[in-house]
Amino acid sequence: MQPDIRIDPRLERRIAEKRATLDRQRPLPPAIMAKLADDLRVRLTYHSNAIEGNTLDLGETQLVIAHGITIGGHSLKEHMEAVNHATAYDFVLDLAQRAGELDDAALLHLHALIMHDLIDPPGAYRRSAVFISGSEHRPPHHTQVPALMADWFDWLAGDGQEYPPVIRAALAHEMLLAIHPFLDGNGRTARLVLSLQLMRAGYPVALLLQGWRLSYIRALEQAHHGRFSPLVNVIGRAVEAGLDLYLEACDALPDELRRPLRDVAEECAINAGYLGWLLRAGRVAGAKRGGRWYVSAAAVRRYQDEVAAGAIPPGRPRRRG
């Protein structure tokens, strides 16, 4: 029996609309694809490593990857994590173009690239116990890992195909992290596998932002206990962020989406702070550029109309005690 999984219908609609807009732009010019690949190599590396505690910022990550510059105040390990992840991302781009499902050899090679010179040996399933800091979930005994991974690959090629691509990718992501097959590097490997699954289904990569770390970790914890909807919605927002990046690169993002939050809040008679919360929570579609939110009046009005009609409940930020 399939678990009860619900994606926010507004988010689902936005993803479908943006995917359709992107599909109308395809094939994208080689220059745009090359620029996106360079940009995402840095962005994915920064955000994925930052989720794991790496303290290099986005600009520093770019300098390390593109120019091999050593950044003062950061460990050698942090520099190696940046270089390794960028190399692994290139491998994922290559995998996305290949026919067939992801296999054991490709996954182990991906992990070896991510953890090169960081653990010994990289690219091998663990042979000891691991614990997930801050989580009640206890990964299975290491002797069970090979069989569980074989089941995971079978699910990807079999029962997993019954789910829509975004949900399938999110479930595969959780299953891989629940097994925790490696001594270290599980999160970074699983997030690149997540993007690989989406790219093979015709989507851009999933741009899981460092600022979503807490909601992402909480959603994973809930998924480990059988409640999958929060994680599917976090992953859905990451898919939407990837779509926005592609659409912006090919100038298919509506111009009105680039209007500053405060301007739209004034026009729509909505509190700017509250609108900011709605954007951060994914209740209203928007885009963050240079630390500032941009949103369309149409998106805000659609949210207001749906609330007024009783189609959706009004969002309310939690009060801090």
C-alpha positions as CSV (number, residue, x, y, z in Angstrom):
1,M,0.0,0.0,0.0
2,Q,1.3,3.4,-0.9
3,P,1.8,5.9,1.9
4,D,-0.4,9.0,2.1
5,I,1.6,11.7,0.5
6,R,0.2,15.2,-0.2
7,I,2.0,18.0,-2.0
8,D,0.7,21.5,-1.5
9,P,-1.7,22.0,-4.5
10,R,-0.4,25.6,-5.0
11,L,3.2,24.4,-5.1
12,E,2.3,21.5,-7.4
13,R,0.5,23.9,-9.8
14,R,3.4,26.3,-9.8
15,I,5.9,23.5,-10.6
16,A,3.7,22.3,-13.4
17,E,3.3,25.8,-14.9
18,K,7.0,26.6,-14.7
19,R,8.0,23.2,-16.1
20,A,5.7,23.8,-19.0
21,T,7.2,27.2,-19.6
22,L,10.7,25.8,-19.5
23,D,9.7,23.0,-21.9
24,R,8.6,25.6,-24.4
25,Q,12.1,27.1,-24.3
26,R,13.8,23.9,-25.0
27,P,16.3,23.1,-26.4
28,L,18.1,25.8,-24.5
29,P,21.1,27.4,-26.4
30,P,24.5,25.8,-25.6
31,A,25.8,29.1,-24.1
32,I,22.9,29.2,-21.6
33,M,23.4,25.5,-20.7
34,A,27.1,26.1,-20.1
35,K,26.4,29.1,-17.9
36,L,23.8,27.2,-15.9
37,A,26.2,24.3,-15.4
38,D,29.0,26.6,-14.1
39,D,26.5,28.5,-11.9
40,L,24.9,25.4,-10.4
41,R,28.3,23.7,-9.9
42,V,29.0,26.5,-7.4
43,R,25.5,26.9,-5.9
44,L,24.8,23.2,-5.3
45,T,28.3,22.8,-3.8
46,Y,27.9,25.7,-1.5
47,H,24.4,24.9,-0.3
48,S,24.9,21.1,0.1
49,N,28.2,21.6,2.0
50,A,26.8,24.4,4.1
51,I,23.9,22.1,5.2
52,E,26.6,19.8,6.5
53,G,28.4,22.6,8.4
54,N,31.0,23.8,5.9
55,T,31.6,27.5,6.6
56,L,32.8,28.7,3.1
57,D,30.4,31.3,1.8
58,L,29.1,31.3,-1.8
59,G,31.8,33.7,-3.1
60,E,34.6,31.8,-1.3
61,T,33.2,28.5,-2.7
62,Q,33.4,29.9,-6.2
63,L,37.0,31.0,-5.7
64,V,38.0,27.6,-4.5
65,I,36.3,25.7,-7.3
66,A,37.1,28.0,-10.2
67,H,40.6,29.3,-9.3
68,G,41.9,26.9,-6.6
69,I,42.4,29.8,-4.2
70,T,43.0,29.0,-0.5
71,I,40.7,31.0,1.7
72,G,42.2,32.0,5.1
73,G,40.4,31.0,8.2
74,H,39.0,27.8,6.6
75,S,40.3,24.2,7.0
76,L,41.8,22.1,4.3
77,K,38.9,19.7,4.8
78,E,36.4,22.5,3.8
79,H,38.4,23.3,0.7
80,M,38.5,19.7,-0.3
81,E,34.8,19.3,0.3
82,A,34.2,22.1,-2.2
83,V,36.5,20.8,-4.9
84,N,35.2,17.2,-4.5
85,H,31.5,18.2,-4.7
86,A,32.1,20.2,-7.8
87,T,33.8,17.2,-9.4
88,A,31.0,14.9,-8.3
89,Y,28.4,17.3,-9.8
90,D,30.2,17.1,-13.2
91,F,29.9,13.3,-12.9
92,V,26.1,13.6,-12.2
93,L,25.7,15.7,-15.3
94,D,27.3,12.9,-17.3
95,L,25.1,10.3,-15.6
96,A,22.0,12.3,-16.4
97,Q,22.7,11.9,-20.1
98,R,23.2,8.1,-19.9
99,A,20.5,5.5,-20.6
100,G,19.4,3.1,-17.9
101,E,18.9,3.4,-14.2
102,L,21.4,4.4,-11.6
103,D,23.4,1.3,-10.6
104,D,25.6,0.2,-7.7
105,A,28.9,1.0,-9.4
106,A,27.8,4.5,-10.4
107,L,26.6,5.3,-6.8
108,L,29.9,4.1,-5.3
109,H,31.9,6.1,-7.7
110,L,29.8,9.2,-7.0
111,H,30.5,8.8,-3.3
112,A,34.2,8.2,-4.0
113,L,34.4,11.6,-5.8
114,I,32.6,13.4,-2.9
115,M,34.7,11.9,-0.2
116,H,38.1,11.7,-2.0
117,D,40.9,12.0,0.5
118,L,38.3,12.7,3.3
119,I,37.6,9.1,4.5
120,D,39.4,5.8,3.9
121,P,38.1,4.1,1.9
122,P,35.8,6.3,-0.1
123,G,33.3,4.7,-2.5
124,A,32.5,1.8,-0.2
125,Y,29.6,0.8,2.0
126,R,30.2,1.2,5.7
127,R,31.4,-1.7,7.8
128,S,30.6,-0.2,11.2
129,A,27.7,1.5,13.0
130,V,26.8,5.2,12.3
131,F,24.7,7.6,14.2
132,I,22.8,10.6,12.8
133,S,23.4,13.6,15.1
134,G,20.2,15.1,16.5
135,S,18.0,12.3,15.0
136,E,16.0,9.6,16.7
137,H,16.4,7.4,13.6
138,R,19.0,4.6,14.0
139,P,20.4,3.4,10.7
140,P,20.4,-0.4,10.2
141,H,23.3,-2.6,11.1
142,H,26.1,-2.5,8.6
143,T,25.7,-6.1,7.7
144,Q,22.2,-5.3,6.3
145,V,23.4,-2.4,4.1
146,P,24.2,-4.4,0.9
147,A,20.8,-6.1,0.9
148,L,19.0,-2.9,1.7
149,M,20.8,-1.1,-1.1
150,A,19.9,-3.9,-3.6
151,D,16.3,-3.4,-2.5
152,W,16.6,0.4,-3.0
153,F,17.9,0.0,-6.6
154,D,15.1,-2.5,-7.3
155,W,12.5,0.1,-5.9
156,L,13.9,2.8,-8.2
157,A,13.5,0.6,-11.3
158,G,10.2,-1.0,-10.2
159,D,7.6,0.2,-7.6
160,G,9.1,3.7,-7.5
161,Q,8.0,4.2,-11.1
162,E,4.4,4.3,-9.9
163,Y,4.9,7.8,-8.3
164,P,5.1,11.1,-10.1
165,P,8.8,12.2,-10.6
166,V,9.1,14.8,-7.8
167,I,7.5,12.5,-5.2
168,R,9.5,9.5,-6.5
169,A,12.8,11.5,-6.1
170,A,11.9,12.7,-2.6
171,L,11.0,9.1,-1.5
172,A,14.2,7.7,-2.9
173,H,16.1,10.5,-1.2
174,E,14.6,9.6,2.2
175,M,15.1,5.9,1.7
176,L,18.8,6.3,0.9
177,L,19.3,8.5,3.9
178,A,17.4,6.1,6.1
179,I,19.8,3.3,5.1
180,H,22.8,5.6,5.6
181,P,25.0,3.3,3.6
182,F,28.3,5.2,4.0
183,L,30.5,6.1,6.9
184,D,30.3,9.8,5.9
185,G,29.0,11.9,3.0
186,N,25.5,10.4,3.0
187,G,23.7,13.7,2.8
188,R,25.8,15.1,-0.1
189,T,25.6,11.9,-2.0
190,A,21.8,11.7,-1.5
191,R,21.2,15.3,-2.6
192,L,23.2,14.7,-5.8
193,V,21.2,11.5,-6.4
194,L,18.0,13.5,-5.9
195,S,19.0,16.0,-8.6
196,L,20.1,13.1,-10.9
197,Q,16.6,11.5,-10.6
198,L,14.9,14.9,-11.4
199,M,17.2,15.6,-14.4
200,R,16.4,12.2,-15.8
201,A,12.7,13.1,-15.5
202,G,13.2,16.4,-17.4
203,Y,13.5,18.7,-14.5
204,P,16.4,20.9,-13.4
205,V,18.4,20.1,-10.3
206,A,16.8,20.5,-6.9
207,L,18.2,23.6,-5.3
208,L,18.0,22.8,-1.6
209,L,19.0,26.1,0.1
210,Q,21.2,26.3,3.2
211,G,18.6,28.6,4.7
212,W,16.1,25.7,4.6
213,R,18.4,23.4,6.7
214,L,16.2,23.2,9.8
215,S,13.0,22.6,7.9
216,Y,14.8,20.0,5.7
217,I,16.2,18.1,8.7
218,R,12.8,18.2,10.5
219,A,11.1,17.0,7.4
220,L,13.6,14.1,7.0
221,E,13.0,13.1,10.6
222,Q,9.2,13.0,10.1
223,A,9.7,11.0,6.9
224,H,11.9,8.5,8.8
225,H,8.8,8.0,11.0
226,G,6.4,7.5,8.0
227,R,5.2,11.1,7.5
228,F,6.4,11.9,4.0
229,S,4.4,15.0,3.0
230,P,6.6,17.6,4.8
231,L,9.7,16.3,3.0
232,V,7.9,16.1,-0.4
233,N,7.0,19.7,0.0
234,V,10.5,20.8,0.9
235,I,11.8,18.9,-2.1
236,G,9.1,20.5,-4.2
237,R,10.2,24.0,-3.2
238,A,13.8,23.0,-4.1
239,V,12.5,21.8,-7.5
240,E,10.7,25.2,-8.0
241,A,13.9,27.0,-7.0
242,G,15.8,25.1,-9.7
243,L,13.1,25.9,-12.3
244,D,13.2,29.6,-11.4
245,L,17.0,29.6,-11.9
246,Y,16.6,28.0,-15.4
247,L,13.7,30.3,-16.4
248,E,15.7,33.4,-15.3
249,A,18.7,32.3,-17.3
250,C,16.6,32.1,-20.5
251,D,14.5,35.2,-19.7
252,A,11.3,33.3,-19.4
253,L,10.6,34.4,-15.9
254,P,7.8,37.0,-16.0
255,D,9.1,40.6,-15.5
256,E,6.5,41.2,-12.8
257,L,8.1,38.5,-10.7
258,R,11.1,40.8,-10.2
259,R,9.1,43.5,-8.4
260,P,10.4,44.2,-4.9
261,L,8.3,42.6,-2.0
262,R,7.5,46.0,-0.4
263,D,6.1,47.4,-3.6
264,V,3.8,44.5,-4.2
265,A,2.8,44.4,-0.5
266,E,1.7,48.0,-0.7
267,E,-0.2,47.5,-3.9
268,C,-2.0,44.4,-2.5
269,A,-2.6,45.9,0.9
270,I,-0.8,43.1,2.7
271,N,1.7,43.5,5.6
272,A,5.2,43.3,4.1
273,G,6.5,41.2,7.0
274,Y,3.7,38.8,6.7
275,L,4.2,38.5,2.9
276,G,7.8,37.8,3.6
277,W,6.8,34.9,5.8
278,L,4.4,33.6,3.1
279,L,7.3,33.6,0.6
280,R,9.7,31.9,2.9
281,A,7.1,29.3,3.7
282,G,6.4,28.6,0.0
283,R,2.7,29.7,0.4
284,V,3.2,32.3,-2.4
285,A,5.5,32.0,-5.4
286,G,8.5,34.4,-5.4
287,A,12.2,34.6,-6.0
288,K,15.1,35.8,-3.8
289,R,17.8,37.7,-5.5
290,G,20.7,39.5,-3.8
291,G,19.1,38.9,-0.4
292,R,15.8,40.6,-1.4
293,W,12.5,39.0,-2.2
294,Y,10.7,39.7,-5.5
295,V,7.1,38.6,-6.1
296,S,4.3,39.2,-8.5
297,A,1.1,41.0,-7.6
298,A,-0.8,38.3,-9.5
299,A,0.6,35.6,-7.2
300,V,-0.3,37.6,-4.0
301,R,-3.8,38.3,-5.3
302,R,-4.3,34.6,-6.2
303,Y,-3.4,33.7,-2.6
304,Q,-5.7,36.3,-1.2
305,D,-8.6,35.2,-3.5
306,E,-8.2,31.6,-2.5
307,V,-8.2,32.5,1.2
308,A,-11.2,34.7,0.8
309,A,-13.1,31.9,-1.0
310,G,-12.2,29.4,1.7
311,A,-10.3,27.2,-0.7
312,I,-7.2,27.3,1.4
313,P,-6.6,28.3,5.1
314,P,-4.7,31.5,5.7
315,G,-1.0,30.9,6.6
316,R,0.1,32.0,10.0
317,P,3.7,32.3,11.2
318,R,4.3,30.6,14.6
319,R,4.5,32.9,17.5
320,R,7.7,32.7,19.5
321,G,7.2,32.2,23.1
